[in-house]
Amino acid sequence: MKGKIRCAICGIRHETNTFSTLKTELENFRVRRGEEILQDGLFSSFEEVEWVPTLLAGAPPHGLVSRETYLKLKEELLERLSDALPLDGVYMPLHGAMEVGEIGDGESDLVGSVRELIGEEVPIVASLDLHGNIAPAFAEKANLLTAYRTTPHVDGFQTGMRAVRHLIRCVKEGIRPVNVLVKIPLLLPGEYAITDVEPSRSLYASLRDVESEDGIMDASILIGCAWTDSPHTSVSVIVVAEGEEKVQRARELAFGLAREIWNRRWEFGPEVETLPVEEAIRKAMTAKEHPVVISDSGDNVTAGGAGDMPILLEKLLELGATDAVIAGITDPDAVAGCIQAGVGSEVTLKVGGKLDEVNGYPIEVKGIVENIDPPSLVLLKVEGVRVMLIPDRRPIVALDDFDRVGINPLEQRIIVVKLGLLFSQIREIARRSIMALSPGFTSLRLDQLPYRRIRRPIFPLDGDLSGVMIGCSAAPPVNGSIRLSSEFGPGGV
């Protein structure tokens, strides 16, 4: 092929928590268009490509994406993509767990629409979060899927680079890869599959061995998003064959990896102590080391929690905790009230419990406004507990946020965060970590969540499923571009 190859960039990215009563609307998305998309540095590394940036939209984990929002974004994306034709390839940075009201799996719908527009001959390569729930239709319409390999995620850039290299190779060499997808009847919260802890560590390390096989382009393990109630929610394995002649070997490898995951299903679990709320707080209060970081796991903003549940604040006050910080609670009304009162003022407020009315309620507190960093951060001292109040749903993961209101986190006995697994800066200062089994949209008590759409039976909701075997007998092709096995039962597939 002479000259530069012409490849478009497009995508709508979202991790959807369907248990949330909140909706993801247009104002929740950051939308980038045209040249703005090229500013992240990934694409400048590939001088052989003429990039055609169209539209990229992404929103933090939240509730169901409204149909109107999705269709508006999709319409503009397709218009821009149509204007970019003809193309040699398409790169789509997606998540893999987007659910849209009245439509369902967002990736299947979006990639299917892109495929219809560009035709069957133009390769589509997508990079994914490893918490994606992969639908067969999605894997069918895309030529190659590749996912992150670290939790907490530190390889987003590398995954994008890998995806783009695959796309360039497909275009230059005329390769038409085949995604071999195996769905495993296994439901895991991300906190139970940290990639530097067994069994995930060795399972993810084995991907390199799979990819070293002749004719295998890529391999991924996707843990899935347990808080997306969809028919496709489960752990997935994808092995990508270079072409039809390598599909059988890719299937053998995919099933082998799936069997290993299934056989080790009992080994998945949290990397830290996991306790009921009151017990977690009592443990933290009597711990010799500090700070003790408590994860308010049921209200984990990074997985779609509301971020405003005040249950741990209520229990800290009941138990008389001191030198404790809640980082943070989302409550724009409380923030506004503190700013209006001013630093040093005593205020009485109803805090939290206004977004997630299913699992919590507001609590009334009397405290002193200790610090204000307008417009986005207020520090309220309530007895022995300091509360970092914020107006928007966001995780506090950077130590700068503590500095902005004059808190030295290393001097605190207890720090409560609206997270599940800890991000790097918080992880580094924690002398001890405890996961509180709190209620909320991201509850780790999966058996208590109102699942209606997931495919049953599934482990662990339906027992150990010891009679289920994952084999490698013949599975039918789906339109010639994906090989899927998702039929499990006693005696194998």
MOVEN-V611407 format. One record per backbone hydrogen bond with DSSP energy under -0.5 kcal/mol. CO is the residue of the C=O (numbers start at 1). NH is the residue of the N-H. If there is no record, write none. Layout:
# MOVEN-V611407
CO&NH / CO&NH
This chain:
# MOVEN-V611407
5&7 / 5&50 / 6&88 / 6&89 / 7&52 / 8&91 / 9&54 / 9&55 / 11&57 / 13&59 / 14&16 / 14&97 / 15&62 / 16&18 / 17&20 / 22&64 / 23&25 / 24&66 / 25&28 / 26&29 / 29&31 / 30&32 / 30&58 / 32&56 / 33&36 / 34&37 / 35&38 / 36&39 / 37&40 / 38&41 / 42&45 / 43&46 / 45&47 / 46&49 / 48&5 / 49&51 / 50&7 / 51&53 / 52&9 / 54&34 / 55&11 / 56&32 / 57&13 / 58&30 / 62&17 / 64&24 / 65&101 / 66&70 / 67&71 / 68&72 / 69&73 / 70&74 / 71&75 / 72&76 / 73&77 / 74&78 / 75&79 / 76&80 / 77&81 / 78&82 / 79&83 / 80&84 / 81&84 / 81&85 / 82&85 / 88&123 / 89&8 / 90&125 / 91&10 / 92&94 / 92&127 / 95&129 / 96&133 / 97&16 / 97&99 / 98&106 / 98&107 / 99&65 / 100&103 / 100&104 / 104&100 / 105&109 / 106&110 / 107&111 / 108&112 / 109&113 / 110&114 / 111&115 / 112&116 / 113&117 / 114&118 / 115&119 / 121&123 / 123&90 / 124&143 / 124&144 / 125&92 / 126&146 / 127&94 / 128&148 / 129&132 / 130&223 / 130&224 / 132&134 / 133&135 / 135&139 / 136&140 / 137&141 / 138&142 / 144&126 / 146&128 / 151&195 / 155&159 / 156&160 / 157&161 / 158&162 / 159&163 / 160&164 / 161&165 / 162&166 / 163&167 / 164&168 / 165&169 / 166&170 / 167&171 / 168&172 / 169&173 / 170&174 / 170&175 / 175&177 / 178&180 / 178&241 / 179&181 / 179&483 / 180&239 / 181&485 / 182&237 / 184&186 / 184&235 / 185&459 / 186&188 / 186&235 / 189&192 / 190&193 / 191&271 / 192&269 / 194&197 / 197&200 / 197&201 / 199&203 / 200&204 / 201&205 / 202&206 / 204&207 / 205&208 / 205&209 / 206&210 / 207&211 / 208&212 / 210&213 / 213&216 / 215&217 / 215&242 / 218&240 / 220&238 / 221&223 / 222&236 / 224&226 / 225&228 / 227&18 / 227&19 / 227&229 / 228&230 / 230&233 / 232&234 / 235&184 / 236&222 / 237&182 / 238&220 / 239&180 / 239&241 / 240&217 / 240&218 / 241&178 / 242&176 / 243&246 / 244&247 / 246&250 / 247&251 / 248&252 / 249&253 / 250&254 / 251&255 / 252&256 / 253&257 / 254&258 / 255&259 / 256&260 / 257&261 / 258&262 / 259&263 / 260&264 / 261&264 / 262&265 / 264&267 / 264&268 / 265&268 / 273&435 / 275&437 / 276&280 / 277&281 / 278&282 / 279&283 / 280&284 / 281&285 / 282&286 / 283&287 / 284&287 / 291&293 / 291&431 / 291&432 / 292&294 / 292&415 / 293&295 / 293&434 / 294&296 / 294&417 / 295&297 / 295&436 / 296&299 / 297&300 / 298&442 / 299&301 / 300&303 / 300&305 / 301&304 / 307&330 / 308&353 / 310&314 / 311&315 / 312&316 / 313&317 / 314&318 / 315&319 / 316&321 / 317&320 / 323&413 / 323&414 / 324&386 / 325&327 / 325&416 / 326&328 / 326&388 / 327&418 / 329&331 / 329&390 / 331&335 / 332&336 / 333&337 / 334&338 / 335&339 / 336&340 / 337&341 / 338&342 / 342&345 / 345&369 / 347&367 / 349&351 / 349&365 / 351&363 / 355&357 / 356&360 / 363&351 / 365&349 / 367&347 / 368&370 / 368&381 / 369&344 / 371&379 / 373&376 / 373&377 / 377&373 / 378&380 / 378&389 / 379&370 / 379&371 / 380&382 / 380&387 / 381&368 / 381&383 / 382&385 / 384&324 / 385&382 / 386&326 / 386&388 / 387&380 / 387&389 / 388&328 / 388&329 / 389&378 / 390&331 / 392&394 / 395&397 / 398&401 / 398&402 / 399&402 / 399&403 / 400&404 / 401&405 / 402&405 / 402&407 / 403&406 / 407&409 / 408&411 / 409&412 / 413&292 / 414&325 / 415&294 / 416&327 / 417&296 / 417&419 / 418&301 / 418&302 / 421&420 / 423&427 / 424&428 / 425&429 / 426&430 / 432&293 / 433&273 / 434&295 / 434&436 / 435&275 / 436&297 / 436&438 / 440&443 / 444&446 / 445&448 / 446&449 / 449&451 / 458&462 / 459&187 / 460&463 / 465&468 / 467&491 / 469&471 / 469&489 / 476&484 / 477&479 / 478&481 / 478&482 / 481&179 / 482&478 / 482&484 / 483&181 / 485&183 / 486&488 / 489&469 / 489&492
